[in-house]
Amino acid sequence: MTRRGFLAPALGALVAACSPLGMLNQFGPRDAGVRRVAQGLAYGDDPRQRFDLHAPEGPGTGLLPTLVFFYGGGWDSGTRSVYAWAAQALAARGFVVAVPDYRLVPEVLFPAFIEDAAAATAAVAAAVGDHGGDAGRLGVIGHSAGAHLAMMITLDRRYMAAVERPDLIRAAAGLAGPYDFLPFDVPASVNAFGRTPDPTLTQPVTFARADAPPLWLGHGTADTVVHDDDTMILNDRMQALGGRSEAHLYPGLDHADLIATFSPLFRKKAPVLDDVSGFFRRELG
């Protein structure tokens, strides 16, 4: 999707890269000691405006920090149930984790799915206290198109302000995200954003700012769907402006590998889960 970044020749390449991850949910091993504590909580009237919550089992000593995880799929595919394994991996590290669905292209276009991400995050904050989570220590995380959602609602102040929670997000992480993908030159971006009067408003890098919440940006160096330049461009822009951002490049990992390392099957390939969990523990307490 960019001269430097999202270079998949078609939307099918992105879907193909992400779809094997669903096999991990169906057949892969799960982290022990976590469970789904709520299912299908609504944040809007559309059937896709729902989220699930996952949390560690057993009595705790207090409320846990909260994460909202946005899955990828090119803004036109995906479902929260397929990514339960990733949410449970984070929950096993001591977080209450929400996984929302959001409305998809072509039923909606930009900015509807960004608005859904903001509305879902606000709704998670309102609900999580009943399930052991602390809304005052909330972070967002996403993979691929989900990383785009996470960064847009973190950096562009308008989205969280519109749901009356402008200061809710305390930290954000992006895995293999497209952050600087102009011009719109492949179907994934054309279909989702091509009718936008000002294309720069679709780009997370446009909204880099010194006073943004701290960012963690991870990318595999073998990613040919979203090249690691996107991560470095956003990280460099944030640091140049005086913002807090850290970039982690993982040698040899491709687009799906990066999130697949959350699974016990592939965790030894790279310490992605440990790195991002450590970031959130530092920033959220």
Backbone bond lengths (Angstrom), bond angles and torsions (degrees), N, CA, C in turn:
res aa  C-N    CA-C-N  psi(-1)  N-CA   C-N-CA  omega(-1)  CA-C   N-CA-C  phi
1 M - - - 1.452 - - 1.518 112.28 -
2 T 1.295 117.92 -2.19 1.443 119.93 176.72 1.515 110.03 -140.31
3 R 1.282 116.69 159.80 1.460 120.55 175.95 1.513 110.54 -58.52
4 R 1.357 116.96 -27.41 1.445 121.30 -177.29 1.505 112.02 -112.34
5 G 1.349 117.02 -25.70 1.449 119.73 -166.56 1.498 115.57 -110.30
6 F 1.320 118.11 -89.11 1.461 123.39 -167.94 1.520 108.12 -83.41
7 L 1.352 117.09 88.78 1.452 121.58 -168.77 1.519 113.62 -105.86
8 A 1.338 119.03 17.25 1.462 120.44 176.14 1.514 109.73 -59.82
9 P 1.346 118.67 138.11 1.459 119.90 -177.42 1.510 113.49 -70.23
10 A 1.334 118.10 -18.42 1.457 120.85 -179.12 1.508 108.97 -161.42
11 L 1.327 114.99 164.19 1.462 120.67 178.05 1.517 111.10 -57.45
12 G 1.336 117.92 -33.50 1.459 120.69 -179.38 1.512 112.92 -58.13
13 A 1.318 117.54 -31.07 1.459 119.76 179.18 1.514 111.40 -65.47
14 L 1.338 116.53 -38.97 1.454 120.04 178.53 1.517 111.54 -68.15
15 V 1.315 116.73 -43.96 1.457 120.46 178.91 1.520 110.45 -62.80
16 A 1.347 116.30 -42.54 1.457 120.18 179.65 1.516 111.46 -63.16
17 A 1.345 115.83 -35.38 1.458 119.05 -179.81 1.514 111.61 -68.51
18 C 1.322 117.72 -33.43 1.456 121.24 -174.44 1.524 113.53 -92.60
19 S 1.344 118.09 -28.62 1.458 119.76 -171.44 1.518 114.37 -61.14
20 P 1.362 121.69 -34.73 1.458 119.12 177.79 1.524 113.60 -60.45
21 L 1.320 117.21 -20.15 1.455 119.92 179.36 1.520 111.28 -62.74
22 G 1.337 117.46 -27.99 1.449 120.17 177.57 1.513 112.67 -62.40
23 M 1.323 116.66 -27.35 1.457 120.28 177.33 1.520 111.25 -63.84
24 L 1.334 116.51 -31.43 1.459 119.07 179.13 1.514 111.16 -65.23
25 N 1.330 116.82 -33.67 1.454 119.78 179.51 1.523 111.30 -71.21
26 Q 1.321 115.97 -34.99 1.455 119.90 -176.16 1.518 113.06 -83.92
27 F 1.339 116.67 -38.08 1.466 119.78 -170.91 1.529 114.36 -121.59
28 G 1.325 118.24 -16.21 1.457 120.25 -174.32 1.518 112.81 -78.45
29 P 1.326 117.36 158.42 1.467 120.71 175.15 1.518 110.95 -67.82
30 R 1.320 115.84 153.89 1.463 121.90 -179.62 1.528 110.17 -113.50
31 D 1.313 115.30 155.81 1.452 119.68 171.78 1.522 109.72 -69.48
32 A 1.316 115.82 136.12 1.459 120.68 179.72 1.520 110.37 -78.44
33 G 1.321 115.04 158.58 1.449 120.70 172.05 1.507 115.64 80.95
34 V 1.342 117.52 18.06 1.464 120.60 176.42 1.524 108.64 -133.29
35 R 1.320 116.22 159.35 1.457 120.27 179.81 1.526 109.52 -153.53
36 R 1.324 115.06 160.83 1.458 120.26 172.83 1.513 107.98 -80.52
37 V 1.336 116.73 121.19 1.459 120.72 -174.37 1.524 112.16 -101.60
38 A 1.311 118.14 -11.75 1.467 121.78 176.27 1.512 108.03 -156.35
39 Q 1.325 116.14 145.70 1.455 121.26 -176.46 1.521 110.52 -136.28
40 G 1.325 116.25 135.68 1.455 121.59 172.61 1.510 115.08 67.17
41 L 1.337 117.65 31.33 1.462 119.60 175.86 1.531 109.48 -70.02
42 A 1.301 116.87 137.06 1.461 121.35 -173.10 1.524 111.50 -91.36
43 Y 1.341 115.26 141.98 1.457 120.22 168.63 1.522 111.18 -124.24
44 G 1.333 117.21 8.57 1.454 123.32 178.18 1.512 109.29 -172.40
45 D 1.321 115.68 -177.89 1.467 121.18 -175.43 1.525 113.60 -86.22
46 D 1.330 117.58 -22.83 1.457 119.96 -178.52 1.537 110.24 -70.94
47 P 1.343 118.19 143.46 1.466 119.85 179.67 1.522 114.00 -57.46
48 R 1.324 117.44 -24.46 1.467 118.82 178.60 1.524 113.00 -85.83
49 Q 1.282 118.64 -5.35 1.462 120.67 179.56 1.528 109.44 -90.00
50 R 1.321 113.55 70.90 1.467 122.41 -177.28 1.524 108.90 -139.33
51 F 1.342 116.07 157.11 1.462 119.20 175.43 1.522 110.44 -145.53
52 D 1.329 115.15 154.84 1.451 123.74 173.78 1.520 109.11 -110.67
53 L 1.334 115.53 156.91 1.460 121.78 176.54 1.523 109.87 -122.41
54 H 1.327 115.89 138.01 1.461 123.26 176.54 1.523 108.40 -124.21
55 A 1.336 116.71 143.12 1.459 120.27 -175.52 1.520 110.07 -152.01
56 P 1.329 117.08 159.06 1.462 120.01 173.92 1.523 110.73 -63.01
57 E 1.311 115.90 148.23 1.453 120.79 176.91 1.530 110.43 -81.23
58 G 1.325 115.01 161.28 1.452 120.95 172.85 1.503 112.91 87.66
59 P 1.329 115.84 167.13 1.463 120.64 -179.64 1.513 111.31 -69.09
60 G 1.300 116.04 138.95 1.454 121.28 177.46 1.510 111.29 -106.13
61 T 1.313 115.00 174.26 1.460 120.42 179.20 1.521 111.73 -100.15
62 G 1.286 117.38 4.70 1.458 122.14 -179.94 1.508 109.86 165.77
63 L 1.315 116.38 179.41 1.449 120.73 178.93 1.529 110.63 -69.32
64 L 1.317 115.31 143.35 1.459 121.85 -178.15 1.524 111.07 -98.94
65 P 1.333 117.31 152.35 1.470 119.08 173.44 1.522 110.51 -60.74
66 T 1.314 116.07 152.89 1.458 123.37 -172.91 1.524 110.66 -114.43
67 L 1.335 116.42 137.85 1.457 122.03 174.36 1.518 109.20 -123.60
68 V 1.325 116.25 141.84 1.462 122.77 172.25 1.515 106.53 -111.80
69 F 1.342 116.42 118.17 1.461 122.65 -175.75 1.522 110.45 -104.81
70 F 1.338 116.15 122.03 1.458 122.45 177.72 1.525 109.70 -105.61
71 Y 1.327 116.44 120.63 1.460 120.68 179.16 1.533 110.73 -79.58
72 G 1.339 115.20 165.48 1.453 121.70 178.28 1.521 112.01 -97.67
73 G 1.337 115.00 -166.40 1.461 121.09 -178.33 1.513 112.77 135.67
74 G 1.319 118.04 19.02 1.455 120.64 175.06 1.505 115.44 73.91
75 W 1.318 118.12 20.86 1.463 124.45 -179.93 1.530 113.12 66.96
76 D 1.348 117.48 4.06 1.462 117.97 -178.90 1.528 112.76 -129.93
77 S 1.324 118.59 9.34 1.459 120.17 179.72 1.517 109.72 -156.90
78 G 1.330 114.97 163.70 1.452 120.81 176.69 1.511 112.16 123.14
79 T 1.314 114.86 156.40 1.464 121.79 175.80 1.511 109.35 -151.05
80 R 1.302 116.10 147.05 1.454 120.62 -173.36 1.523 112.85 -62.58
81 S 1.330 117.64 -31.77 1.458 119.92 -176.38 1.523 111.92 -64.30
82 V 1.330 117.64 -29.26 1.465 121.32 -178.05 1.520 111.46 -69.05
83 Y 1.325 117.29 -22.10 1.459 120.83 -175.21 1.522 113.25 -108.41
84 A 1.328 117.44 20.08 1.461 120.27 178.01 1.526 111.02 -59.34
85 W 1.326 117.79 -36.90 1.469 121.33 -178.76 1.530 111.54 -62.27
86 A 1.331 117.21 -37.55 1.462 120.34 179.57 1.525 110.30 -70.24
87 A 1.337 116.64 -41.52 1.460 120.46 177.43 1.526 110.78 -62.84
88 Q 1.326 116.41 -39.73 1.454 119.63 -179.12 1.525 111.84 -69.15
89 A 1.336 116.79 -32.13 1.457 119.68 175.45 1.526 110.99 -62.46
90 L 1.330 116.42 -41.67 1.464 120.21 176.71 1.523 111.09 -69.39
91 A 1.329 116.96 -40.90 1.467 120.07 179.37 1.515 111.18 -60.85
92 A 1.320 117.09 -36.11 1.463 120.73 179.27 1.522 111.99 -65.39
93 R 1.342 116.41 -16.55 1.468 120.73 176.79 1.525 112.00 -91.30
94 G 1.346 117.19 7.17 1.453 119.61 173.09 1.505 115.69 100.76
95 F 1.334 116.84 30.62 1.463 121.85 178.79 1.527 109.86 -124.41
96 V 1.320 116.31 152.38 1.458 120.89 162.08 1.525 106.07 -90.13
97 V 1.339 117.07 127.02 1.453 121.45 -169.37 1.522 110.44 -122.21
98 A 1.318 115.91 124.88 1.463 122.29 174.95 1.514 109.58 -99.95
99 V 1.335 116.26 141.38 1.466 122.12 173.07 1.525 107.65 -125.10
100 P 1.329 118.33 104.98 1.465 120.54 178.48 1.529 111.77 -91.00
101 D 1.318 115.62 149.00 1.457 120.91 158.09 1.528 107.77 -84.18
102 Y 1.316 116.05 164.63 1.463 121.87 175.61 1.523 108.14 -147.74
103 R 1.305 116.23 157.16 1.463 120.33 -178.54 1.531 110.14 -66.08
104 L 1.331 114.84 146.94 1.450 121.34 -168.79 1.525 112.63 -117.36
105 V 1.316 115.37 155.73 1.463 123.36 169.19 1.538 107.31 -70.26
106 P 1.342 120.09 139.20 1.472 128.21 9.39 1.521 114.64 -94.85
107 E 1.336 117.97 1.58 1.476 118.86 179.78 1.524 111.01 -60.43
108 V 1.332 116.30 -33.71 1.460 120.79 174.92 1.518 108.29 -133.78
109 L 1.323 116.02 162.74 1.450 122.62 175.38 1.520 108.71 -124.65
110 F 1.332 116.40 171.07 1.451 120.70 173.88 1.528 109.46 -54.56
111 P 1.354 118.96 135.26 1.468 127.33 10.82 1.531 114.45 -102.82
112 A 1.338 118.97 21.49 1.468 120.07 -171.50 1.522 112.15 -59.74
113 F 1.333 117.49 -40.75 1.466 117.99 -177.75 1.529 111.60 -73.03
114 I 1.327 118.05 -26.26 1.462 120.36 172.86 1.529 109.80 -70.63
115 E 1.309 116.66 -42.45 1.469 120.69 176.26 1.521 110.73 -59.84
116 D 1.344 117.26 -38.91 1.460 119.96 176.36 1.516 111.28 -62.61
117 A 1.324 117.22 -41.57 1.460 119.95 179.61 1.524 111.21 -60.37
118 A 1.332 116.27 -41.85 1.467 119.67 178.11 1.521 111.61 -66.92
119 A 1.334 117.01 -44.09 1.465 120.17 179.64 1.524 111.13 -63.64
120 A 1.337 116.56 -40.40 1.460 119.95 178.31 1.522 111.05 -63.00
121 T 1.324 117.10 -42.78 1.464 120.83 -179.24 1.519 110.93 -62.77
122 A 1.316 117.09 -42.65 1.467 120.19 176.99 1.517 111.40 -63.74
123 A 1.343 117.10 -40.78 1.463 120.49 -179.96 1.523 111.58 -67.16
124 V 1.325 116.84 -37.46 1.468 120.18 175.47 1.524 109.70 -59.78
125 A 1.317 116.64 -45.05 1.461 119.79 179.32 1.521 111.93 -59.32
126 A 1.326 116.39 -37.53 1.463 119.84 -179.47 1.523 112.44 -71.54
127 A 1.338 117.33 -27.65 1.461 120.65 -173.52 1.516 114.45 -99.64
128 V 1.324 116.84 -22.94 1.461 119.03 -164.61 1.527 113.20 -69.76
129 G 1.324 117.56 -24.43 1.460 119.66 179.59 1.514 113.28 -61.13
130 D 1.323 117.78 -27.25 1.461 121.45 178.51 1.521 111.93 -78.80
131 H 1.323 117.22 -5.10 1.467 120.92 -175.90 1.522 111.98 -128.34
132 G 1.326 116.35 23.04 1.457 120.39 173.01 1.506 115.69 90.23
133 G 1.328 117.95 8.42 1.456 120.76 -178.56 1.515 112.86 -104.53
134 D 1.316 115.54 155.38 1.464 123.13 -179.54 1.528 108.55 -107.33
135 A 1.326 117.23 110.55 1.463 121.43 179.46 1.523 112.12 -68.04
136 G 1.318 117.76 -20.43 1.453 121.14 178.47 1.515 113.31 -77.49
137 R 1.334 116.44 -8.89 1.467 121.63 177.84 1.527 107.90 -128.16
138 L 1.321 115.22 72.58 1.455 120.74 -172.59 1.523 110.94 -117.17
139 G 1.333 114.86 132.99 1.449 121.54 174.37 1.515 111.12 -125.65
140 V 1.318 116.38 162.07 1.461 121.44 176.74 1.516 109.07 -121.48
141 I 1.334 115.62 148.97 1.450 122.22 -178.24 1.516 108.15 -147.32
142 G 1.323 117.24 146.18 1.452 120.20 178.19 1.508 111.82 -153.59
143 H 1.331 114.69 159.30 1.465 122.01 175.99 1.526 109.16 -116.96
144 S 1.333 116.89 133.48 1.458 122.91 174.75 1.540 110.13 60.19
145 A 1.342 118.41 -123.41 1.460 119.71 177.21 1.526 111.06 -58.72
146 G 1.313 117.15 -30.04 1.462 120.45 176.04 1.514 112.60 -67.20
147 A 1.335 116.83 -31.62 1.467 119.44 174.37 1.522 110.58 -67.77
148 H 1.334 116.53 -35.44 1.466 120.20 174.47 1.522 110.12 -60.14
149 L 1.343 117.73 -45.11 1.472 120.75 177.68 1.522 110.45 -59.88
150 A 1.327 116.67 -48.11 1.461 120.50 -176.34 1.522 111.01 -60.55
151 M 1.332 117.15 -42.43 1.459 119.50 -178.36 1.524 112.10 -73.40
152 M 1.316 117.62 -34.92 1.468 119.25 178.87 1.523 111.39 -63.82
153 I 1.336 117.88 -44.69 1.466 117.81 -177.79 1.522 111.64 -76.39
154 T 1.329 116.88 -17.47 1.465 120.16 176.45 1.520 111.64 -82.81
155 L 1.332 117.39 -40.40 1.459 121.06 -171.54 1.524 114.06 -95.09
156 D 1.321 117.82 -37.78 1.468 120.75 178.86 1.528 107.77 -87.58
157 R 1.316 116.31 106.26 1.466 122.05 -172.45 1.531 113.44 -58.80
158 R 1.313 117.51 -23.47 1.464 120.33 -171.28 1.526 112.81 -63.66
159 Y 1.322 117.42 -33.49 1.464 119.09 -172.11 1.521 112.62 -71.65
160 M 1.317 117.49 -47.81 1.473 118.91 178.66 1.529 111.11 -73.45
161 A 1.324 117.72 -28.51 1.466 119.72 174.15 1.516 110.84 -64.46
162 A 1.336 116.85 -35.22 1.462 120.16 -178.51 1.522 112.30 -66.70
163 V 1.337 117.93 -24.85 1.475 121.11 176.79 1.530 110.43 -101.81
164 E 1.320 115.78 15.77 1.464 124.10 174.09 1.526 113.53 61.65
165 R 1.334 115.52 32.17 1.468 120.42 175.47 1.534 109.49 -134.68
166 P 1.333 117.88 59.37 1.469 120.12 -172.03 1.521 114.33 -64.41
167 D 1.319 118.72 -23.67 1.464 121.25 -175.97 1.520 112.46 -113.06
168 L 1.318 117.27 19.05 1.458 120.68 -173.93 1.525 112.63 -69.87
169 I 1.326 117.90 -43.96 1.464 121.20 -173.51 1.525 109.75 -77.96
170 R 1.344 114.90 121.89 1.466 120.39 -177.15 1.523 112.39 -98.25
171 A 1.323 118.14 -22.16 1.463 122.07 -179.49 1.522 107.78 -162.92
172 A 1.342 116.38 156.52 1.464 120.33 -177.15 1.518 110.26 -144.37
173 A 1.330 115.20 144.25 1.459 121.22 177.87 1.518 109.86 -130.23
174 G 1.315 116.10 140.69 1.452 121.71 177.58 1.519 110.76 -126.77
175 L 1.329 116.19 131.84 1.457 123.12 178.15 1.527 108.44 -111.80
176 A 1.331 117.20 115.27 1.464 122.51 176.08 1.523 112.21 53.97
177 G 1.311 116.46 45.46 1.456 120.48 -174.84 1.513 114.35 -91.19
178 P 1.349 117.57 147.91 1.466 122.10 170.22 1.528 109.99 -87.01
179 Y 1.306 116.25 115.47 1.458 120.86 -174.31 1.526 113.42 -119.15
180 D 1.332 116.99 -14.41 1.470 121.66 -175.67 1.521 107.15 -150.19
181 F 1.344 117.28 78.50 1.461 120.18 -168.36 1.525 113.60 -122.20
182 L 1.297 117.08 37.74 1.459 121.11 170.65 1.526 109.43 -89.72
183 P 1.346 119.15 145.65 1.468 127.28 -1.11 1.526 111.70 -78.81
184 F 1.328 116.43 162.64 1.456 121.46 176.02 1.530 108.14 -73.29
185 D 1.322 116.78 102.30 1.458 118.92 -171.48 1.523 114.12 -125.39
186 V 1.333 118.54 6.60 1.464 121.26 174.33 1.528 108.05 -134.90
187 P 1.336 117.78 159.75 1.469 120.07 -174.80 1.522 114.41 -55.93
188 A 1.331 118.74 -35.07 1.464 119.75 -178.24 1.521 111.28 -56.13
189 S 1.326 116.96 -46.28 1.450 120.35 -178.20 1.517 112.23 -81.52
190 V 1.334 117.04 -38.55 1.463 119.91 179.69 1.526 110.20 -60.75
191 N 1.327 117.21 -46.21 1.465 121.16 -177.56 1.520 112.16 -64.37
192 A 1.315 117.46 -39.21 1.458 120.83 -175.00 1.525 113.38 -84.39
193 F 1.342 117.55 -35.35 1.468 121.07 -168.21 1.529 114.59 -125.06
194 G 1.336 117.13 -5.75 1.456 120.22 -167.30 1.511 115.78 -63.58
195 R 1.333 118.39 -18.62 1.458 120.34 179.79 1.525 113.07 -95.58
196 T 1.315 116.99 6.91 1.456 120.84 -177.42 1.524 110.75 -74.00
197 P 1.331 118.63 124.77 1.471 119.92 -178.09 1.519 113.62 -58.80
198 D 1.337 117.81 -38.61 1.456 121.35 179.17 1.530 108.40 -120.17
199 P 1.318 118.80 95.52 1.462 121.12 -175.46 1.523 114.40 -58.58
200 T 1.330 117.74 -26.78 1.458 118.67 -178.44 1.528 111.76 -62.97
201 L 1.327 117.43 -22.71 1.465 120.40 -179.61 1.527 112.51 -75.23
202 T 1.325 117.80 -4.70 1.465 121.96 176.93 1.527 111.96 -93.93
203 Q 1.320 117.21 -4.86 1.463 121.55 -170.80 1.527 111.96 -103.61
204 P 1.320 118.57 121.94 1.463 119.01 176.78 1.522 113.73 -55.16
205 V 1.343 117.94 -36.04 1.455 119.40 -177.21 1.519 111.61 -62.18
206 T 1.327 118.21 -26.58 1.463 121.55 177.97 1.518 111.45 -58.40
207 F 1.323 117.16 -30.85 1.458 121.46 -170.86 1.528 113.27 -105.83
208 A 1.326 117.22 12.86 1.466 120.19 174.10 1.524 108.99 -55.51
209 R 1.311 116.26 137.01 1.469 120.07 -176.46 1.524 110.45 -155.43
210 A 1.311 115.33 153.85 1.459 120.79 -175.85 1.515 112.80 -65.56
211 D 1.339 116.74 -32.33 1.460 119.82 -174.63 1.526 112.83 -96.88
212 A 1.313 117.32 18.11 1.463 120.23 177.29 1.519 110.51 -71.91
213 P 1.322 117.55 157.15 1.463 119.49 170.85 1.528 109.92 -58.08
214 P 1.323 117.61 156.24 1.465 119.59 179.37 1.527 111.69 -62.90
215 L 1.333 115.17 143.18 1.454 122.25 -178.06 1.528 110.76 -115.33
216 W 1.334 114.77 143.20 1.466 123.42 168.77 1.517 106.31 -120.26
217 L 1.336 117.07 125.07 1.465 121.84 -175.80 1.516 108.86 -125.43
218 G 1.345 116.54 120.59 1.445 121.54 -179.84 1.513 112.03 -119.77
219 H 1.344 115.85 146.94 1.464 119.83 -178.01 1.519 109.35 -156.19
220 G 1.329 116.20 146.51 1.453 121.69 172.20 1.516 110.79 -89.54
221 T 1.324 116.65 139.63 1.463 119.59 -176.54 1.526 112.20 -74.35
222 A 1.338 118.11 -15.60 1.467 121.36 178.80 1.524 112.39 -97.92
223 D 1.323 117.59 13.44 1.462 122.20 -179.33 1.527 109.74 -74.00
224 T 1.334 116.68 117.38 1.465 121.26 176.91 1.526 111.95 -106.75
225 V 1.323 117.45 3.27 1.466 122.25 176.41 1.524 109.43 -91.56
226 V 1.310 116.56 -52.56 1.460 122.72 170.65 1.523 106.16 -125.09
227 H 1.299 117.56 108.26 1.457 120.23 -175.18 1.525 111.46 -69.02
228 D 1.317 115.51 153.63 1.463 119.95 -174.85 1.525 113.00 -68.72
229 D 1.335 117.82 -9.16 1.469 119.64 174.09 1.521 111.42 -57.94
230 D 1.328 118.02 -35.10 1.458 119.87 -178.70 1.524 111.13 -60.21
231 T 1.328 116.18 -42.89 1.460 120.02 178.27 1.523 110.76 -63.69
232 M 1.329 117.23 -43.68 1.461 119.59 -177.10 1.525 111.39 -69.86
233 I 1.327 117.38 -35.28 1.466 120.15 178.56 1.525 110.60 -62.86
234 L 1.337 117.20 -48.34 1.461 119.44 179.95 1.524 110.68 -66.04
235 N 1.322 117.37 -42.68 1.458 119.85 179.95 1.533 110.94 -61.40
236 D 1.322 116.47 -45.18 1.471 119.65 -179.81 1.524 111.22 -64.68
237 R 1.331 117.48 -40.22 1.456 119.96 179.76 1.529 110.61 -64.21
238 M 1.329 116.22 -43.74 1.468 119.36 178.58 1.522 111.09 -60.17
239 Q 1.314 116.98 -46.70 1.458 119.77 -177.46 1.525 111.62 -67.87
240 A 1.324 117.16 -35.91 1.463 119.95 178.26 1.518 111.81 -63.46
241 L 1.339 116.54 -30.77 1.461 121.29 179.62 1.516 112.96 -86.28
242 G 1.327 116.93 -3.64 1.458 120.91 -178.61 1.505 114.04 91.70
243 G 1.336 118.03 12.34 1.457 121.43 178.89 1.515 111.63 -84.42
244 R 1.314 115.00 168.87 1.463 121.86 179.82 1.529 109.03 -97.76
245 S 1.318 116.11 116.35 1.454 121.13 -179.32 1.515 108.40 -153.55
246 E 1.327 115.73 142.73 1.456 120.77 175.66 1.519 109.12 -133.71
247 A 1.337 116.31 137.85 1.462 122.11 -179.10 1.518 109.78 -114.22
248 H 1.328 115.56 138.58 1.460 122.40 178.87 1.524 108.22 -128.24
249 L 1.313 117.37 118.70 1.455 122.66 176.59 1.528 109.02 -104.62
250 Y 1.338 115.43 133.39 1.456 121.30 -175.60 1.526 109.17 -113.26
251 P 1.329 117.12 109.08 1.470 120.85 -174.81 1.528 112.68 -59.54
252 G 1.334 115.20 132.18 1.449 121.55 173.14 1.505 116.52 82.66
253 L 1.334 119.24 -6.90 1.460 120.69 -179.56 1.524 110.06 -86.17
254 D 1.350 116.00 137.72 1.457 119.94 175.88 1.528 110.04 -98.17
255 H 1.322 115.56 -167.79 1.465 120.46 -170.94 1.529 112.29 -61.81
256 A 1.325 116.86 -48.09 1.461 119.98 -179.74 1.517 111.88 -77.37
257 D 1.350 117.15 -32.19 1.464 119.94 -179.59 1.519 112.11 -54.46
258 L 1.331 116.37 -39.27 1.464 120.26 -171.07 1.519 111.25 -59.23
259 I 1.325 117.97 -47.96 1.460 120.52 178.63 1.527 110.92 -80.08
260 A 1.343 117.61 -27.95 1.468 119.89 178.80 1.520 111.72 -61.90
261 T 1.331 117.94 -24.82 1.464 120.09 178.12 1.522 112.41 -66.47
262 F 1.335 118.36 -10.22 1.465 120.31 171.96 1.529 111.24 -69.77
263 S 1.320 117.49 -22.78 1.463 121.80 -179.32 1.526 110.12 -78.59
264 P 1.341 117.35 141.72 1.467 118.89 174.92 1.519 113.19 -55.57
265 L 1.330 118.23 -25.41 1.468 121.09 -179.84 1.520 112.62 -64.44
266 F 1.321 117.29 -33.61 1.464 121.26 -171.51 1.528 112.79 -121.73
267 R 1.298 117.57 10.67 1.469 121.00 -172.45 1.524 112.72 -64.05
268 K 1.334 117.35 -27.92 1.462 119.64 -177.87 1.528 112.50 -75.52
269 K 1.336 117.82 -10.00 1.454 119.71 -178.89 1.524 112.53 -68.73
270 A 1.329 116.51 -32.60 1.467 120.53 -178.62 1.528 107.96 -168.02
271 P 1.341 117.93 149.67 1.468 121.01 -176.32 1.526 113.67 -85.24
272 V 1.330 117.55 41.61 1.463 120.77 -174.92 1.523 110.53 -62.18
273 L 1.330 117.45 -47.42 1.459 120.72 -178.30 1.518 111.10 -62.59
274 D 1.320 117.47 -44.07 1.464 119.99 178.32 1.521 111.04 -63.03
275 D 1.330 116.63 -41.00 1.463 119.66 -177.51 1.518 112.01 -65.40
276 V 1.333 116.74 -47.44 1.459 118.68 -176.94 1.530 110.69 -73.05
277 S 1.323 117.79 -34.87 1.469 119.97 176.38 1.515 111.09 -64.50
278 G 1.338 115.72 -41.15 1.460 119.27 177.13 1.508 112.45 -61.98
279 F 1.324 116.62 -39.34 1.470 120.78 176.62 1.524 110.19 -59.38
280 F 1.325 117.55 -49.27 1.462 119.38 -177.90 1.530 111.78 -67.27
281 R 1.319 118.17 -35.21 1.462 118.49 176.91 1.521 111.15 -64.36
282 R 1.332 116.73 -39.34 1.458 119.66 178.46 1.523 111.64 -65.37
283 E 1.339 115.77 -43.71 1.471 119.72 -172.34 1.522 113.54 -83.92
284 L 1.328 117.59 -29.32 1.466 120.69 -176.91 1.516 112.95 -100.88
285 G 1.326 116.53 -17.27 1.459 119.61 179.00 1.513 113.89 82.05
